[in-house]
Amino acid sequence: MLFEKVIVIIGSVKIVYVLNSGKTGGMEQHTLDLVTGMVNRGHEVWVLCPEGEMTRKYESVGGLVIIDRAKFDIDPFYIRRLVNFLRNHRIDLIHGHELKAGINALIAGKIAGTPLKIIHVHTPISQWQISPLKKEIDLLVNRFFVNRFADRVIALSESIREARVLEERIVPDKIVVIPNGIDVSRYQTAGSDHLAERTTFVVGYLARLTEEKGHKVLLEGFAEFLKNWRERPINEWPRLVLGGDGPLKESLKEYAREQGVFRSVTFAGFVPDAEKVNFMKQLDVFVFPSLAEGFGLVLLEAMACSRCCLVSDLPVLKEVGGGAVRTFKTGDPKDLSAQLQQLYRDEGLRRELGHKAYQRVADEFTLEKFWEGYDKLYRNL
């Protein structure tokens, strides 16, 4: 490219993060971490999102929250409001999260003449659990607007970068890889390890109860795993603890009944941030059966708690976990059960994997590295 826009920003950057959710989740926690780090580095940060439990958290770390949401895939009224805001505040950078908010943000940024426009669809569209027709339409819309309007496209891992290029057909030079990070010390200093206090084997998962998270695969695999305990008293059976809430809650309870494991499954509901460590530290094995994933922030949290982790073999989860996790074939409950059986029998292996998991997060996925990656991107794009 002969003429490429290059902007070097020496001082603070005026940043707007645009989301279409105010709820608690991986994308929202990712944004909260961004707001925290960028405010601490002297940038001015706004968050444009709907009302929800996360809005107060954004404000508590120094973000300025504007309550708004896009009602349509391309919402002209929302775009007009956003254009006016970008111009009136002379915003340097607009960073949209997920497809609807991201595309509306790119259009508004283009019209307003905002210098830097970034989009981040956390889970690759090609992995979404939607109809093939809807997926193809979303891929076309994403490709059209991103390749024309975005200055940079975020990928959380190299495998996601590859998916952006090969499956979403995004211009490779636009894509930058910045992995998630967490405050590792928080997960070691809070809570106590409950493994020595009981003899019951406990398996757990923490995620919103939605289709792409693979809860049915886990319930079916757990039912297969429990076959060896059918002749024993139920109080001796292993237990499965599912943290999180969502639209599939009642149907998953019914599915657990169909699989004959309902009495051994605890639906713990929404787990606040303050309780995540205690949730993780009751588990012998953290199972992550997701069918689609952009990164898997909750996997980092489990690893930081020194949990033994068994994850579906999605490329991104294998990349994040490295040699510190065990994998099973994505969507295969029988393989999940077989891997779980091996981990149950080998306590030494569980402890070894837990130690490796913590060390990998401490070495590779700290908040400092996460913040430094975005600070450099924003200042030197």
Secondary structure, DSSP 8 states (H G I E B T S, - for coil): --S-------S--EEEEE-S--S-SHHHHHHHHHHHHHHHTT-EEEEEE-SSHHHHHHHHTT-EEEE---SSSS-HHHHHHHHHHHHHTT-SEEEEESHHHHHHHHHHHHHHT-SEEEEE-SS-GGG--S-HHHHHHHHHHHHHHHHHH-SEEEESSHHHHHHHHHTS---GGGEEE----B-HHHHHHSS---GGG--S-EEEEES-SSGGG-HHHHHHHHHHHGGGGTTS-GGGS-EEEEE---TTHHHHHHHHHHTT-GGGEEEEE---GGGHHHHHTT-SEEEE--SS-S--HHHHHHHHTT-EEEEE--HHHHHHHGGGSEEE-TT-HHHHHHHHHHHHH-HHHHHHHHHHHHHHHHHH-BHHHHHHHHHHHHHH-
